[in-house]
């Protein structure tokens, strides 16, 4: 019986991670129900309980924290990658010599 639950547990964890990713990366206020429905999770109460057990916070807390981060970040920063505009420029400069040497 234990082996039958393992694939389902994996799928559940995968879905919860995808829902969290959507909530964190949303550019506008995320809708938890829409994100969970996209990942075929229809029981929001159970999803919230599993989400809290896995991540230590409710989906609404994740969405609220993501909204706060979007509001306080500098406009030239890319919050999804954690790079500022200056960092992106520096990484492009370091790639150019490698591309020139390879061609």
SEDOFI-32264 format. One line per 2 residues: number of its first residue (from 0); for each residue x, y, z of C-alpha. Coordinates in steps of 0.25 Angstrom, whole numbers, always signed. Layout:
% SEDOFI-32264
NUM) X Y Z ~ ...
This chain:
% SEDOFI-32264
0) +0 +0 +0 ~ +11 +10 +3
2) +17 +8 -11 ~ +3 +13 -17
4) +4 +26 -10 ~ +18 +30 -14
6) +15 +34 -28 ~ +2 +42 -23
8) +11 +49 -13 ~ +21 +53 -23
10) +10 +59 -32 ~ +4 +66 -20
12) +18 +72 -16 ~ +20 +76 -31
14) +7 +83 -32 ~ +9 +90 -19
16) +23 +95 -24 ~ +17 +100 -37
18) +6 +107 -29 ~ +16 +114 -20
20) +24 +118 -32 ~ +12 +125 -39
22) +9 +132 -26 ~ +23 +137 -24
24) +25 +141 -39 ~ +12 +147 -42
26) +13 +162 -47 ~ -1 +165 -42
28) -9 +161 -30 ~ -9 +146 -31
30) -22 +138 -30 ~ -19 +126 -22
32) -32 +118 -27 ~ -27 +121 -41
34) -13 +116 -39 ~ -18 +103 -32
36) -28 +100 -43 ~ -18 +102 -53
38) -10 +91 -46 ~ -23 +82 -45
40) -24 +84 -30 ~ -39 +87 -27
42) -40 +85 -12 ~ -34 +98 -7
44) -36 +95 +8 ~ -27 +82 +6
46) -18 +89 -3 ~ -16 +100 +8
48) -13 +90 +18 ~ -3 +83 +10
50) +3 +96 +5 ~ +5 +100 +20
52) +11 +87 +24 ~ +21 +88 +12
54) +25 +102 +12 ~ +22 +107 +26
56) +12 +118 +22 ~ -2 +119 +15
58) -3 +122 +1 ~ -9 +135 +4
60) +3 +138 +12 ~ +12 +135 +1
62) +4 +144 -8 ~ +4 +155 +2
64) +19 +154 +3 ~ +21 +154 -12
66) +12 +166 -13 ~ +21 +173 -2
68) +34 +170 -10 ~ +28 +175 -23
70) +25 +188 -17 ~ +38 +191 -10
72) +48 +186 -20 ~ +55 +196 -29
74) +49 +198 -43 ~ +62 +194 -50
76) +63 +180 -42 ~ +58 +167 -48
78) +52 +161 -36 ~ +50 +147 -42
80) +65 +145 -45 ~ +70 +154 -33
82) +79 +162 -43 ~ +79 +177 -44
84) +81 +184 -57 ~ +96 +186 -54
86) +98 +171 -51 ~ +91 +167 -64
88) +100 +177 -72 ~ +112 +171 -65
90) +108 +157 -68 ~ +106 +161 -83
92) +120 +167 -83 ~ +126 +154 -78
94) +119 +145 -88 ~ +124 +154 -100
96) +139 +149 -99 ~ +134 +135 -98
98) +125 +136 -111 ~ +136 +143 -119
100) +146 +133 -115 ~ +137 +121 -119
102) +134 +127 -133
